[in-house]
Amino acid sequence: MAAWSELLAGVRGVLLDISGVLYDGGEGGGAAITGSVEAVARLKRSRLKVRFCTNESQKSRADLVGLLQRLGFDVSESEVTAPAPAACLILKQRGLRPHLLVHDGVRSEFDQIDTSNPNCVVIADAGEDFSYQNMNKAFQVLMELENPVLFSLGKGRYYKETSGLMLDVGPYMKALEYACGIEAEVVGKPSPEFFKSALQEMGVEAHEAIMIGDDIVGDVGGAQRYGMRALQVRTGKFRWKSRLWASGDFLVTVPWRGLGAC
Ligand SMILES: [Mg+2]
């Protein structure tokens, strides 16, 4: 493997995933991953620009940042790129009124959005609200539309909490795609538009940035397809078998034992 200095040459900006990299969610808000609080502080003291790029869709951005601050992280709301605010922007731009299948914790992000007489569906990681009734309602709304539009806040398969692996929004997105014969528009990683907006906020080009995440598809694959470098930590959802499964797809994945190792 090439030397670190060679792999990181020209990097001016770092995008950090949050869940599985900085902390694992769970009972009582979850727990910081060992070394990550210090690693973020060290990155912020360096010459590098730092931004947080998350697919978290169970919490509002304000609640997520509040939780991270309580865990000891130096992070503010303006430093976080998250899918719910990005989705609201798209809904406003396109004049769409969503039926929301989302967790109560993120519903406040949509307070300024007209949800009457819906002409699209937005799904996010709804957790226990992914009941048959709620999925069927989303299905019915889509099937009644002439041009069904489904937005999914991320498309992860699963993520890790302190109690174990948890199903993410991706499997439910796939179920609605299959039932309705449509393709969802993903707002969040690995969507190129999502990386673009995070990099614009940071003021660096894709070739000058590195994404650090625990998801081989959403973080590593998405970033590399957008022209960034990527580093997969061995915390959060990282599993050796998932890396081997995906190793043919991504050429320059550098697994790291954790953000705390930086
Ligand atoms: Mg993650």
Boltz pocket constraint, residues with backbone or C-beta under 6 A from the ligand:
constraints:
  - pocket:
      binder: B
      contacts: [[A, 17], [A, 18], [A, 19], [A, 20], [A, 21], [A, 159], [A, 213], [A, 214], [A, 215], [A, 236]]
      max_distance: 6.0
